Amino acid sequence: MKALRAVQLTKVYRKSKQPALDSLDLEIDSGQIFTMLGRNGAGKTTFLRIASTQLMPTSGSVEVLGLDAVREAKQLREKIAITPQEAETIYPLTPRDHVLLNLRMRGLPKEEAKRRAQEALDDLELTEVADVNSDWLSGGLKQRVIVAMALRTDAELIFLDEPSIGLDPVNRRRVWDQLTRLKKDGKTIILTTHYMDEAEALSDNLVIVSRGKVVAAGTPQSVRASVTQRTTRVDVYDKFNQSELGKYGHAVSIAGRFRVLTDENGAKDLGDEAVARGARVALSPVTLDDVFVDIVGEAEKEEEDER
């Protein structure tokens, strides 16, 4: 059974001129970590809200764990958990209160809920602040509390919208460890993130979404290989303009320099020309971050050209 299947899923908000989701088709296998990547406003959060029964689609359908997310929403909610991007802690509850209350609301007996709450607090190293008023916590601690609320629910599928936003590198990896543990336990995790290293480290499969449509899909390795002809990244710091760099590959302007994605021959030719001009250059392999910029940029350019 597929963990999720979306068919021609469309969402148009009343005041929007463009669909948030535009006839999106998607299938996700059970027991994996699946990541959605996209710019702000690409439709990732809208998709998660519809699939988790929080929002009605305009048209199309989405089936989660074999249940229709619209017609069988009540039954589905018993099988899923979600950490929404806009979630906040509540005054005057403590981290322990947040996790325990969430588990009790899901129907767990009191003692079982207490045990699982403590495990969740231990998992994310929140024990020292477990009984501190949440308003006194830092933003990173509050985010860990929100994530902890979903970890021990025993839900079959967990939706996580930007789960590690605001976390330092150490605590981001702590969250990664817990998500990997959940996958080993047979759970399915669907997450959104803007951190490309997170997507690369965690994802079994991923999609890149642009303007409500899937523009790339596959494993991190296969998506990165989708621009095989552009295996090398060349950063050019001066002596060139963007238009003349186009003959070497796909060039974009980033933080006072030009970044060119090209093949080995293009990188050699550009490097030789840079040396001849006395320009500073830096070469490195293409990353998933580069692929994301390349694919999204091309997709949005094509859409603008069509208009």
C-alpha positions as CSV (number, residue, x, y, z in Angstrom):
1,M,0.0,0.0,0.0
2,K,1.2,3.5,-0.8
3,A,1.4,5.8,2.1
4,L,0.0,8.6,0.0
5,R,-1.4,9.0,-3.5
6,A,-2.4,12.4,-4.8
7,V,-4.2,12.7,-8.2
8,Q,-4.6,16.0,-10.0
9,L,-4.6,17.8,-6.7
10,T,-5.5,21.4,-7.1
11,K,-6.0,24.3,-4.6
12,V,-6.9,27.8,-5.6
13,Y,-7.3,30.4,-2.8
14,R,-10.0,33.0,-3.3
15,K,-7.8,36.0,-3.7
16,S,-5.0,34.2,-5.6
17,K,-4.5,34.6,-9.3
18,Q,-2.4,31.4,-9.4
19,P,-3.1,28.0,-8.0
20,A,-1.2,27.1,-4.8
21,L,-1.4,23.5,-6.1
22,D,-1.8,22.9,-9.9
23,S,-3.0,19.4,-10.8
24,L,-0.3,17.8,-8.7
25,D,0.2,14.0,-9.0
26,L,2.3,12.3,-6.3
27,E,2.9,8.8,-4.9
28,I,4.8,8.1,-1.7
29,D,5.8,4.6,-0.5
30,S,5.3,3.5,3.1
31,G,8.2,3.3,5.5
32,Q,10.4,6.0,4.0
33,I,11.4,9.6,4.7
34,F,10.0,11.7,1.9
35,T,11.0,15.3,1.4
36,M,9.3,18.2,-0.4
37,L,11.6,21.0,-1.5
38,G,10.5,24.3,-3.0
39,R,10.7,28.1,-2.7
40,N,8.4,30.0,-0.3
41,G,4.9,29.9,-1.8
42,A,5.7,26.8,-4.0
43,G,2.7,24.9,-2.5
44,K,4.5,22.6,0.0
45,T,2.6,23.7,3.1
46,T,-0.7,23.7,1.2
47,F,-0.1,20.1,0.2
48,L,0.7,19.0,3.7
49,R,-2.4,20.8,5.1
50,I,-4.7,19.1,2.6
51,A,-3.1,15.6,3.1
52,S,-3.3,16.0,6.9
53,T,-7.1,16.9,6.7
54,Q,-6.6,20.5,7.7
55,L,-7.6,22.1,4.4
56,M,-10.1,21.2,1.6
57,P,-8.8,20.9,-1.9
58,T,-10.4,22.8,-4.8
59,S,-10.3,19.6,-6.9
60,G,-8.5,16.3,-7.3
61,S,-8.0,13.8,-4.6
62,V,-5.5,12.6,-2.0
63,E,-5.5,9.2,-0.4
64,V,-3.4,8.7,2.8
65,L,-2.8,5.3,4.3
66,G,-5.6,4.0,2.1
67,L,-8.1,6.6,3.4
68,D,-9.6,9.5,1.5
69,A,-8.3,12.7,3.2
70,V,-11.6,14.5,2.6
71,R,-14.3,11.8,3.0
72,E,-12.6,9.8,5.7
73,A,-10.8,12.6,7.6
74,K,-11.9,11.5,11.0
75,Q,-10.5,7.9,10.6
76,L,-7.3,9.3,9.1
77,R,-6.6,11.7,11.9
78,E,-6.2,8.7,14.3
79,K,-3.4,7.4,12.2
80,I,-1.3,10.5,11.5
81,A,0.5,13.3,13.4
82,I,1.6,16.7,12.2
83,T,4.0,19.4,13.2
84,P,2.8,22.5,11.4
85,Q,5.2,25.3,10.4
86,E,3.1,27.9,12.3
87,A,2.8,25.8,15.5
88,E,3.7,27.7,18.8
89,T,4.0,26.7,22.4
90,I,1.3,27.8,24.8
91,Y,1.6,29.8,27.9
92,P,1.7,28.7,30.7
93,L,2.3,25.0,29.7
94,T,5.7,23.4,30.2
95,P,7.4,21.1,27.6
96,R,6.2,18.1,29.6
97,D,2.6,19.5,29.6
98,H,2.7,20.0,25.8
99,V,3.9,16.5,25.0
100,L,1.7,14.8,27.7
101,L,-1.4,16.7,26.7
102,N,-0.9,15.8,23.1
103,L,-0.6,12.1,23.9
104,R,-3.6,12.1,26.2
105,M,-5.7,13.8,23.5
106,R,-4.8,11.0,21.2
107,G,-6.4,8.6,23.7
108,L,-3.3,7.1,25.4
109,P,-3.8,6.0,29.1
110,K,-2.3,8.3,31.7
111,E,0.7,6.2,32.7
112,E,1.5,5.2,29.1
113,A,1.3,8.9,28.1
114,K,3.7,9.8,30.9
115,R,6.2,7.2,29.9
116,R,6.2,8.3,26.2
117,A,6.3,12.0,27.1
118,Q,9.5,11.4,29.1
119,E,11.0,9.4,26.3
120,A,10.3,12.2,23.8
121,L,11.8,14.8,26.2
122,D,14.9,12.6,26.6
123,D,15.1,12.1,22.8
124,L,15.5,15.8,22.2
125,E,17.4,16.5,25.4
126,L,14.6,18.6,26.9
127,T,14.7,17.0,30.3
128,E,16.4,19.9,32.0
129,V,13.7,22.3,30.9
130,A,10.8,19.8,31.0
131,D,9.0,21.7,33.8
132,V,9.9,25.3,32.8
133,N,7.2,27.6,31.6
134,S,7.4,27.5,27.8
135,D,7.4,31.3,27.5
136,W,10.8,31.4,29.2
137,L,12.4,29.1,26.5
138,S,14.5,30.1,23.6
139,G,13.1,29.8,20.1
140,G,15.2,26.7,19.4
141,L,13.9,25.0,22.6
142,K,10.3,25.8,21.7
143,Q,10.8,24.3,18.2
144,R,12.2,21.1,19.8
145,V,9.1,20.9,22.0
146,I,6.9,21.1,19.0
147,V,8.8,18.3,17.3
148,A,8.8,16.2,20.5
149,M,5.0,16.3,20.5
150,A,4.9,14.2,17.4
151,L,7.7,11.8,18.1
152,R,6.0,9.3,20.5
153,T,2.5,9.4,19.2
154,D,2.9,6.0,17.4
155,A,1.3,7.6,14.3
156,E,1.8,5.6,11.2
157,L,2.6,8.7,9.2
158,I,4.0,11.9,10.5
159,F,3.9,15.2,8.6
160,L,6.7,17.7,9.5
161,D,6.6,21.2,8.0
162,E,10.1,22.7,8.5
163,P,10.8,20.7,11.6
164,S,14.4,21.9,12.1
165,I,13.8,25.6,11.4
166,G,15.6,27.8,14.0
167,L,17.6,24.9,15.3
168,D,21.4,25.0,15.6
169,P,23.5,22.3,13.8
170,V,23.8,20.1,16.9
171,N,20.0,20.0,17.5
172,R,19.2,19.7,13.9
173,R,21.2,16.4,13.9
174,R,19.4,15.4,17.0
175,V,16.1,15.7,15.2
176,W,17.6,13.8,12.3
177,D,18.5,10.9,14.6
178,Q,14.9,10.7,15.8
179,L,13.4,10.7,12.3
180,T,15.8,8.0,11.3
181,R,14.8,6.0,14.3
182,L,11.1,6.4,13.4
183,K,11.8,5.1,9.9
184,K,13.5,2.1,11.3
185,D,10.4,1.5,13.3
186,G,8.4,1.3,10.1
187,K,6.9,4.8,10.2
188,T,6.5,7.0,7.2
189,I,7.7,10.7,7.4
190,I,6.8,13.4,5.0
191,L,8.7,16.6,5.6
192,T,9.4,20.0,4.0
193,T,12.6,21.8,4.5
194,H,14.8,24.6,3.0
195,Y,18.0,22.9,4.2
196,M,19.4,21.0,1.3
197,D,21.9,19.1,3.5
198,E,18.9,17.9,5.6
199,A,17.1,16.7,2.4
200,E,20.3,14.9,1.2
201,A,21.0,13.3,4.6
202,L,17.5,12.1,5.4
203,S,15.5,11.5,2.2
204,D,14.8,8.2,0.6
205,N,13.0,10.1,-2.1
206,L,12.2,13.8,-2.7
207,V,10.3,16.1,-5.0
208,I,11.0,19.7,-6.0
209,V,7.9,21.7,-6.3
210,S,7.6,25.0,-8.2
211,R,4.4,27.0,-8.4
212,G,2.2,24.1,-7.4
213,K,3.7,21.5,-9.7
214,V,6.3,18.8,-9.3
215,V,9.3,19.7,-11.5
216,A,11.7,17.0,-10.3
217,A,11.4,13.7,-8.4
218,G,13.5,10.8,-7.3
219,T,16.2,9.9,-4.9
220,P,18.6,12.8,-3.9
221,Q,21.2,11.1,-6.1
222,S,19.0,10.7,-9.1
223,V,17.7,14.3,-8.9
224,R,21.3,15.6,-8.6
225,A,22.2,13.4,-11.6
226,S,19.3,15.0,-13.6
227,V,21.7,17.8,-14.5
228,T,24.5,15.3,-15.2
229,Q,25.8,17.5,-18.0
230,R,26.5,20.1,-15.3
231,T,28.7,18.3,-12.8
232,T,30.9,21.2,-11.8
233,R,30.2,24.5,-10.0
234,V,32.4,27.5,-10.9
235,D,32.2,30.6,-8.8
236,V,33.5,33.7,-10.6
237,Y,34.2,36.7,-8.5
238,D,35.1,39.5,-11.0
239,K,36.1,40.4,-14.6
240,F,33.0,38.8,-16.2
241,N,29.3,39.7,-16.8
242,Q,26.4,37.2,-16.6
243,S,25.5,37.2,-20.2
244,E,29.0,36.1,-21.4
245,L,29.1,33.3,-18.8
246,G,26.0,31.8,-20.4
247,K,28.2,30.1,-23.1
248,Y,29.8,28.0,-20.4
249,G,26.7,26.8,-18.7
250,H,23.8,28.0,-16.5
251,A,24.9,31.2,-14.7
252,V,23.2,32.9,-11.8
253,S,24.2,35.9,-9.7
254,I,24.8,35.0,-6.0
255,A,26.1,37.3,-3.2
256,G,28.4,39.4,-5.4
257,R,29.6,36.7,-7.6
258,F,28.4,34.6,-10.5
259,R,27.9,30.8,-10.1
260,V,28.1,28.7,-13.3
261,L,26.9,25.1,-13.4
262,T,28.8,23.4,-16.2
263,D,30.5,20.2,-17.4
264,E,34.2,19.4,-17.0
265,N,35.1,20.9,-20.4
266,G,33.2,24.1,-19.7
267,A,34.8,24.4,-16.2
268,K,38.3,24.0,-17.8
269,D,37.6,26.6,-20.5
270,L,36.1,29.0,-18.0
271,G,39.0,28.5,-15.6
272,D,41.5,29.2,-18.4
273,E,39.7,32.3,-19.4
274,A,39.5,33.5,-15.8
275,V,43.2,33.0,-15.4
276,A,43.8,35.0,-18.6
277,R,41.7,37.8,-17.3
278,G,43.1,37.7,-13.8
279,A,39.7,36.8,-12.3
280,R,39.2,34.9,-9.1
281,V,37.5,31.5,-9.5
282,A,36.6,28.5,-7.3
283,L,35.6,25.1,-8.5
284,S,33.7,22.4,-6.7
285,P,31.2,19.5,-7.4
286,V,27.6,20.4,-8.0
287,T,25.4,20.0,-4.9
288,L,21.7,19.4,-4.4
289,D,21.4,23.1,-3.5
290,D,22.8,24.0,-7.0
291,V,20.4,21.5,-8.6
292,F,17.5,23.0,-6.8
293,V,18.4,26.5,-8.0
294,D,18.9,25.2,-11.5
295,I,15.7,23.2,-11.8
296,V,13.5,25.8,-10.2
297,G,15.0,28.6,-12.2
298,E,14.5,26.8,-15.4
299,A,10.9,25.7,-14.5
300,E,9.9,29.3,-13.7
301,K,11.6,30.7,-16.7
302,E,9.7,28.2,-19.0
303,E,6.4,29.2,-17.3
304,E,7.1,32.9,-17.8
305,D,8.0,32.2,-21.5
306,E,4.7,30.4,-22.0
307,R,2.9,33.4,-20.7
